[in-house]
Each structure stands twice: as structure tokens, then as C-alpha cells.
Amino acid sequence: MSMQFESGHAQPRLIRGVEVQTPLLIPSFSSRGFPCVSEIFAELRGQLYGVCLVSASDLSAGRIPPDVSDVANLIVVDSGRYEAEQATTVSTSCYMPPSIFQWSRSLYHDALSANVNCDANFITVNYDKCGPIETQFKRADEDFALVPDATKDILVKPENPGDLVNIAKLSRYVSKLSGYDVIGVAARELGDSLIERCRAIVMLRDILNDFGLATPIHVFGAIRPAEVLAFFFCGADIFDGLGWLKSAFRDGASVHIDEAAFEEHKWILRDEELTYYERVHNLRTLYRLQQVTQSYAVTGDRRELMDQFSVTSKAARVAHLAGADI
């Protein structure tokens, strides 16, 4: 009989409602940066390993088909605000602008009511918006009340746009946090460097631990293997992002698809073939990483992780410097 590993910030944790064990790596689909998301989803739906994240706005507009539950055992539905907001960087500027694509909390509520049902395992994310933390909780409770059978993933935002999430302040509201199934934070809203983001995750995990909570932490916008490992060692549990659609994963690094093709002598492959090949490869990489992190969370044996992902040692070093117990 195997013994469960019970020290350190990285632990197996259960997502209430859907009864899924973490760590969990979730490939995301979005029309922001990917105007042809319908074609991308249709092409890759058969390659998914049972889980995906889609936006309420893409579901509402028909860019993601309503039968998504036929190809995924677990579907995360986020608010759709990311797709509707004005892009601020070149990498995300290729999408339908807000002047054409309008979105609101009311439309988000309509999308939840129309698409989230008890026939599949859904994790719903609140309509995330900056504001006083008490207001964020109140609005999230109203959002989740529309789909009471779904698992509740509250994405906590900074109180003011452009600020970082005040993790220390959340310690005052830990009893309120206990009412949610998942605590979400956006990676870029945790700190201005990798080490700062890791320290914020360690602090949040310590706050939950001190209150006796094993609530999973969901880091939005983190899917590259290196950052997943660093955040995982710090106590995070669920990861999602669009990076797997943009780059080629090589060990813990993300490299340009064209550069990977050049270095690996894939000179005669058409661009469409290269992109499809790398996206399928990335999905397999994420599934493999999910498996070995789940194994480590139970056993504490890092050898398999290090054998398959040589970046593991660097990620563990970053987590250690951030204060994680690994």
C-alpha cells in the first residue's frame, strides 16, 4: 500500500463538486488572439485529454460549440471578459475589437443559464472585475447562484485596475473563501516577477493551510511547463492558459514554432501542418506533466519529474527561494 506524501506546499487536493484530484492542467480556447477558434477547436477536440477551458462569450456567440461536454469530462467556463477587453499588447491584438463584440455581466448570466447544466462536470468562474473585495464576493455569490450545481471558482481581482491582488488582505476573509470550491488568481496580477508571483502563491497557500483549508488554487494564464512547476511547488493546483496554442513546448521552455521546425529539420512541412503537430505535441506534454506532478504530490519522489522535465530542478529552486517547503 502506497503512503501519501504529506509535507511541503505541493499536495494532492480534491476539487469539490466534480471530485477531481489536482494538479490539473487545462488547455484553454479563446477567440482573443485566435479569431478562428471554431476551426481550432474542431481540429483539436479529438486530441483533448478530458478537460478544457472555454469562455462564456465564445459559447454565447457560437464560436465554441454547445456540445463541448461530448469531448471533455470537465469543462471550465470563464466569464468572457478577457475576450471582450481591449488588447494592450501586440500578441493579443488579433481579435474582434470591442466596438464589434460587446459583452456584459447580463450576457454572461444568459450564457451560464443556457450552457451550464447538470449533465456534465462544469467549473464556473465568476464575472471577474476589479473592486472592493467585499463587492467581489457579493457579485460572485450572485453569479454562482444561477448555476448552483456547478463547482464555484472565484477569480479574485485587484481592488483597483493596474494593481496587484492584495494576498495579505485575503487573510481577513478566509472564512468567506471557505465557501468556494476553488480560489483563482491571474498570474500577472500576483507580482511583477516570477519570484514575486511565487511568493504570493506561497502566502495564499499558507493562509488557507492555517485555516485548515485544502481548497485548490487556480492560477489563470499559466500553462508553460516551467511556470507550472514553479507555481505547483509553491502550492498552486490548477493551471490554464493559451500558450500551448502559440508556441512549441520543449522540456520546460516555450519556443517559436518556426524555430523548433528549423532546428529539428522539419523544413518541408507546411505551416498548417507544423502548427497542428506542435499543438498536439503540447497537449501530450501537458498531460504527461499532469501525470508526473500528480505522482509527485502523492509520493514526494521527484525522480520521475526530473527524468521527464529537466527544468524541474530550476523550478524547485525558484519555489524554495520564494519560501515554499519542498
C-alpha positions in Angstrom: 0.0 0.0 0.0 1.5 3.4 -1.0 1.9 6.1 1.5 0.8 9.6 0.7 3.4 12.3 0.8 2.3 14.9 3.4 4.9 17.5 3.7 5.5 20.6 1.5 3.3 23.0 -0.3 2.7 20.7 -3.3 -0.1 18.3 -2.3 -2.9 16.3 -4.0 -6.1 18.2 -3.4 -9.7 17.5 -4.4 -11.9 19.8 -6.4 -15.2 19.7 -4.6 -18.3 19.1 -6.7 -16.5 17.5 -9.6 -14.4 15.2 -7.3 -11.3 15.6 -9.5 -7.8 15.4 -8.0 -5.2 18.0 -8.6 -2.7 19.0 -10.0 -4.8 19.8 -13.1 -3.5 21.3 -16.3 -6.2 22.8 -18.5 -5.8 23.7 -22.2 -7.7 26.9 -22.9 -9.5 28.1 -26.1 -10.3 31.7 -26.8 -11.2 34.0 -29.7 -8.8 36.6 -28.3 -5.7 36.2 -30.4 -7.4 33.3 -32.2 -10.3 34.6 -34.4 -10.6 31.1 -36.0 -11.1 29.5 -32.6 -14.0 27.5 -34.0 -11.8 25.8 -36.6 -9.0 25.3 -34.0 -11.4 23.6 -31.5 -12.9 21.4 -34.2 -9.4 20.3 -35.3 -8.2 19.5 -31.8 -11.2 18.4 -29.9 -10.4 14.7 -30.5 -6.9 15.3 -29.0 -8.1 16.7 -25.7 -7.4 14.6 -22.5 -10.8 15.2 -20.9 -10.6 18.8 -19.8 -10.7 22.3 -21.3 -11.4 25.9 -20.6 -13.7 28.0 -22.8 -15.2 31.4 -22.3 -18.9 32.2 -21.8 -18.7 34.8 -24.5 -17.3 32.3 -27.1 -20.1 29.9 -26.1 -22.7 32.6 -26.4 -21.5 33.6 -29.9 -21.3 30.0 -31.1 -17.5 30.2 -31.6 -17.3 27.2 -29.3 -20.0 24.5 -30.0 -22.6 23.8 -27.3 -21.7 20.1 -27.4 -18.3 20.7 -25.7 -19.2 18.3 -23.0 -19.1 15.5 -25.5 -15.4 15.8 -25.8 -14.4 16.8 -22.3 -15.3 15.3 -18.9 -14.6 18.6 -17.2 -15.3 22.0 -18.6 -14.2 25.3 -17.1 -16.3 28.2 -18.2 -14.8 31.6 -17.5 -16.6 35.0 -17.6 -15.7 36.0 -21.2 -14.3 39.4 -20.1 -10.9 38.6 -21.4 -12.3 38.2 -25.0 -14.2 41.5 -24.8 -11.5 43.8 -23.3 -9.3 45.9 -25.4 -6.0 44.2 -26.2 -2.9 46.0 -24.8 -0.1 44.0 -26.4 0.8 43.0 -29.9 0.5 39.3 -29.1 -3.2 39.7 -28.3 -4.2 42.3 -30.7 -5.5 39.9 -33.4 -9.1 39.5 -32.2 -12.5 41.0 -32.7 -12.4 44.6 -31.2 -14.9 45.7 -28.5 -16.6 48.1 -30.9 -17.9 45.0 -32.7 -18.0 42.5 -29.9 -19.9 43.7 -26.8 -20.1 41.8 -23.6 -21.7 42.4 -20.2 -22.4 40.7 -16.9 -26.0 40.3 -18.0 -25.0 38.5 -21.2 -22.6 36.4 -19.1 -25.5 35.4 -16.9 -27.5 34.4 -20.0 -24.7 32.3 -21.3 -24.3 30.5 -18.0 -28.0 29.7 -17.9 -28.0 28.5 -21.5 -24.8 26.4 -21.5 -24.1 25.1 -17.9 -26.2 22.2 -16.9 -26.1 19.2 -14.6 -25.4 16.7 -17.5 -21.7 17.4 -17.3 -19.0 18.5 -14.8 -18.7 22.2 -15.0 -16.5 24.6 -13.1 -17.8 28.2 -13.5 -15.8 31.3 -12.9 -17.4 34.5 -11.7 -17.7 37.7 -13.7 -14.3 38.9 -12.6 -13.9 42.7 -12.1 -11.8 44.9 -10.0 -13.4 46.5 -6.9 -13.6 46.2 -3.1 -13.1 42.6 -2.1 -16.4 42.6 -0.3 -18.1 43.6 -3.6 -16.3 40.9 -5.5 -17.6 38.3 -3.1 -21.1 39.6 -3.3 -21.2 39.7 -7.1 -19.6 36.2 -7.3 -22.2 34.8 -5.0 -24.9 36.2 -7.3 -23.2 34.7 -10.3 -22.8 31.3 -8.8 -26.4 31.2 -7.6 -27.5 31.0 -11.3 -25.8 27.6 -11.6 -26.0 26.0 -8.2 -24.9 22.6 -9.4 -21.6 23.8 -10.9 -18.3 24.0 -9.0 -17.5 27.5 -7.9 -14.2 29.0 -8.9 -13.8 32.6 -7.7 -11.3 34.6 -9.6 -10.1 37.3 -7.1 -9.0 40.5 -8.8 -7.1 43.6 -7.6 -9.2 46.2 -5.9 -8.0 48.8 -8.5 -7.1 48.3 -12.1 -3.4 48.1 -12.6 -2.7 47.0 -9.0 -1.8 43.5 -7.8 -4.0 41.2 -5.8 -3.6 42.0 -2.1 -3.0 38.5 -0.9 -2.3 39.5 2.7 -5.7 41.2 2.9 -7.4 37.9 1.9 -6.4 36.5 5.3 -9.2 38.7 6.8 -11.7 36.9 4.6 -10.6 33.3 4.8 -13.9 32.2 6.3 -15.6 33.6 3.2 -13.1 31.9 0.9 -14.0 28.6 2.6 -17.4 28.8 0.8 -15.8 28.5 -2.7 -14.6 25.3 -4.3 -11.6 26.9 -6.0 -9.7 30.1 -5.4 -8.5 31.7 -8.6 -5.8 34.3 -9.3 -4.4 35.6 -12.5 -0.6 35.0 -12.7 0.2 38.5 -13.9 -1.8 40.1 -11.1 0.3 38.4 -8.4 3.6 40.2 -8.9 6.0 41.9 -11.3 8.4 39.0 -11.5 8.3 35.2 -11.3 9.7 35.2 -7.8 7.1 37.7 -6.6 4.3 35.7 -8.1 5.7 32.5 -6.4 5.8 34.3 -3.1 2.2 35.4 -3.5 1.1 31.8 -4.1 3.1 30.6 -1.1 1.4 33.3 1.0 -2.1 32.3 -0.2 -1.5 28.6 0.4 -0.2 29.4 3.9 -3.3 31.4 4.6 -5.6 28.6 3.5 -3.5 26.0 5.4 -3.6 28.0 8.6 -7.4 27.9 8.4 -7.4 24.2 7.7 -8.5 24.6 4.1 -7.3 22.3 1.3 -9.1 24.5 -1.3 -7.3 24.2 -4.7 -5.6 27.4 -6.0 -6.2 28.1 -9.7 -3.6 30.2 -11.5 -5.1 31.7 -14.6 -2.7 32.4 -17.5 0.0 29.9 -16.5 0.4 26.8 -18.7 4.0 26.7 -19.8 5.7 23.7 -18.1 8.4 25.8 -16.3 6.0 28.2 -14.7 3.5 25.4 -13.9 6.2 23.5 -12.0 7.4 26.6 -10.1 3.8 27.5 -9.1 3.0 23.9 -8.3 5.9 23.6 -5.9 4.6 26.8 -4.2 1.2 25.3 -3.5 -0.9 26.0 -6.6 -3.1 23.2 -8.1 -4.9 24.2 -11.3 -3.3 25.9 -14.3 -4.7 27.1 -17.6 -3.6 29.3 -20.5 -3.3 29.8 -24.2 0.4 29.4 -24.5 0.1 25.8 -25.8 -1.6 27.2 -28.9 1.1 29.7 -29.6 4.4 28.0 -29.0 6.3 24.7 -29.2 7.0 23.1 -25.8 10.5 21.7 -25.4 11.2 20.4 -21.9 10.2 23.4 -19.8 10.7 26.0 -22.5 8.4 27.6 -25.0 10.0 28.3 -28.3 8.7 29.7 -31.5 7.1 27.0 -33.7 9.2 28.1 -36.7 12.4 27.9 -34.7 11.6 24.4 -33.5 10.9 23.3 -37.0 14.2 24.8 -38.2 16.3 23.2 -35.5 14.5 19.8 -36.0 14.9 19.7 -39.8 11.1 19.9 -40.5 11.8 22.1 -43.4 9.3 20.7 -45.9 6.3 20.8 -43.7 3.6 23.4 -44.5 2.9 26.0 -41.8 -0.5 24.5 -41.1 1.0 21.0 -40.6 3.6 22.4 -38.2 1.1 24.3 -36.2 -1.2 21.3 -35.8 1.8 19.0 -35.0 3.0 21.3 -32.2 -0.4 21.8 -30.7 -1.0 18.1 -30.5 2.6 17.7 -29.1 1.9 20.4 -26.5 -1.3 18.6 -25.4 0.6 15.4 -24.9 3.3 17.3 -22.9 0.7 18.9 -20.6 -1.0 15.5 -20.0 2.4 13.9 -19.2 3.2 16.8 -16.9 -0.1 16.5 -15.1 0.5 12.8 -14.6 4.0 13.2 -13.1 3.1 16.1 -10.9 0.1 14.1 -9.6 2.5 11.3 -8.8 4.9 13.6 -7.0 2.1 15.2 -5.0 1.3 11.8 -3.5 4.8 10.3 -3.1 7.2 13.3 -2.9 9.6 11.4 -5.2 11.0 13.9 -7.7 12.9 11.5 -9.8 10.2 10.9 -12.5 9.6 14.6 -12.8 13.3 15.3 -13.3 13.7 12.5 -15.8 10.9 13.9 -18.0 11.3 17.6 -17.3 14.9 18.7 -16.7 13.7 22.2 -15.8 12.2 20.7 -12.6 15.4 21.5 -10.5 15.3 25.2 -11.5 11.6 25.4 -10.8 12.1 23.8 -7.4 14.9 26.3 -6.7 12.7 29.3 -7.6 10.0 27.9 -5.3 12.4 27.4 -2.5 13.7 31.0 -2.8 10.0 32.1 -2.7 9.6 30.4 0.7 8.0 27.1 -0.4 8.5 24.0 1.6 9.5 21.4 -0.9 
